[in-house]
Structure formats: structure tokens, C-alpha cells
Amino acid sequence: MKELADKAGIKPHTLYNKLNPEQPHQLTPREIWTLTDLTEDSTLVDGFLAQIHCLPCVPVNELAKEKLQSYVMRAMSELGELASGAVSGDAYHGP
């Protein structure tokens, strides 16, 4: 944790507090993308996207031609649910 905090330019104790959901401190967008870049783990970004009812991200380095059909099908499924909710008046709750 200390090594990651140092690389991100954040004090280790501050990073610990910001990652603790029991604490009021929160990561800034810049800290989220810095930590995501340093760790090559999109969990923080995906958590943020889930809170605003969005699909998880697909990092460019994970894009694979053989998975393109799966990406499109998942996106179309979510779009179908969104359209259905718009027509029926129900709120969209995401994945």
C-alpha cells in the first residue's frame, strides 16, 4: 500500500482512509485514474461506473477482436433494458 501511495503521490494513511468505505474521505477522479493506471486494475473505475448505473469499462489493452461480439451483445442487451424502461416508465437499474 505504501509503495502504491508513494507512486501515486498520496500519503499512505490518506490513501488507506480514502479506500475505507467507513471513512468520509473519497478519492478524487484524478486519484482514481492514477491508481487505475498504476495498478492496471479497473476495479475503482468499474465501482464508480456501477454507482452511476453504467456498464463496466473495457480497458483498451483488454480489447480483443475475438471478444468484440460479446462486447456488442452486452451493450445491446443493456440498451434494450434502457429502452424498455423508457417505454414503460420504469427506472433503469443497470447491470
NUTORGU-328608 format. One record per residue (C-alpha): residue number from 0; chain; y, z, x. Coordinates in steps of 0.25 Angstrom, whole numbers. Layout:
N
<atom NUM "A" <Y Z X>>
...
//
This chain:
95
<atom 0 "A" <0 0 0>>
<atom 1 "A" <10 4 11>>
<atom 2 "A" <7 -10 18>>
<atom 3 "A" <10 -18 6>>
<atom 4 "A" <22 -9 3>>
<atom 5 "A" <27 -12 17>>
<atom 6 "A" <25 -27 16>>
<atom 7 "A" <32 -27 2>>
<atom 8 "A" <44 -19 7>>
<atom 9 "A" <41 -8 -3>>
<atom 10 "A" <40 7 1>>
<atom 11 "A" <25 11 -1>>
<atom 12 "A" <28 22 -10>>
<atom 13 "A" <37 13 -18>>
<atom 14 "A" <26 3 -20>>
<atom 15 "A" <16 13 -24>>
<atom 16 "A" <25 18 -35>>
<atom 17 "A" <28 4 -40>>
<atom 18 "A" <13 1 -41>>
<atom 19 "A" <10 14 -48>>
<atom 20 "A" <11 12 -63>>
<atom 21 "A" <14 27 -65>>
<atom 22 "A" <28 25 -57>>
<atom 23 "A" <40 19 -63>>
<atom 24 "A" <43 11 -51>>
<atom 25 "A" <40 -4 -53>>
<atom 26 "A" <38 -16 -43>>
<atom 27 "A" <49 -26 -43>>
<atom 28 "A" <46 -41 -45>>
<atom 29 "A" <49 -43 -30>>
<atom 30 "A" <39 -32 -26>>
<atom 31 "A" <28 -37 -36>>
<atom 32 "A" <29 -51 -30>>
<atom 33 "A" <30 -46 -15>>
<atom 34 "A" <17 -37 -18>>
<atom 35 "A" <10 -48 -24>>
<atom 36 "A" <13 -58 -13>>
<atom 37 "A" <9 -47 -2>>
<atom 38 "A" <-4 -44 -9>>
<atom 39 "A" <-7 -57 -15>>
<atom 40 "A" <-11 -50 -27>>
<atom 41 "A" <-4 -54 -40>>
<atom 42 "A" <-8 -41 -48>>
<atom 43 "A" <6 -36 -49>>
<atom 44 "A" <11 -49 -54>>
<atom 45 "A" <0 -50 -64>>
<atom 46 "A" <3 -36 -69>>
<atom 47 "A" <17 -39 -71>>
<atom 48 "A" <14 -52 -78>>
<atom 49 "A" <4 -45 -87>>
<atom 50 "A" <15 -35 -91>>
<atom 51 "A" <23 -47 -96>>
<atom 52 "A" <11 -53 -103>>
<atom 53 "A" <10 -65 -93>>
<atom 54 "A" <-3 -71 -86>>
<atom 55 "A" <-6 -66 -72>>
<atom 56 "A" <-1 -75 -61>>
<atom 57 "A" <-9 -84 -53>>
<atom 58 "A" <-4 -84 -38>>
<atom 59 "A" <-3 -98 -32>>
<atom 60 "A" <-13 -94 -21>>
<atom 61 "A" <-23 -92 -32>>
<atom 62 "A" <-21 -105 -40>>
<atom 63 "A" <-33 -113 -39>>
<atom 64 "A" <-35 -127 -44>>
<atom 65 "A" <-49 -123 -50>>
<atom 66 "A" <-43 -111 -58>>
<atom 67 "A" <-31 -120 -64>>
<atom 68 "A" <-39 -122 -77>>
<atom 69 "A" <-41 -107 -78>>
<atom 70 "A" <-26 -104 -76>>
<atom 71 "A" <-22 -114 -86>>
<atom 72 "A" <-32 -109 -97>>
<atom 73 "A" <-28 -95 -95>>
<atom 74 "A" <-13 -99 -96>>
<atom 75 "A" <-16 -108 -109>>
<atom 76 "A" <-24 -96 -115>>
<atom 77 "A" <-12 -87 -113>>
<atom 78 "A" <-3 -98 -119>>
<atom 79 "A" <-12 -99 -131>>
<atom 80 "A" <-11 -84 -133>>
<atom 81 "A" <4 -84 -132>>
<atom 82 "A" <5 -96 -141>>
<atom 83 "A" <-4 -89 -151>>
<atom 84 "A" <5 -77 -151>>
<atom 85 "A" <17 -84 -153>>
<atom 86 "A" <12 -91 -165>>
<atom 87 "A" <6 -79 -171>>
<atom 88 "A" <18 -70 -167>>
<atom 89 "A" <9 -60 -159>>
<atom 90 "A" <13 -55 -146>>
<atom 91 "A" <7 -61 -134>>
<atom 92 "A" <0 -51 -125>>
<atom 93 "A" <-5 -59 -113>>
<atom 94 "A" <-18 -59 -105>>
//
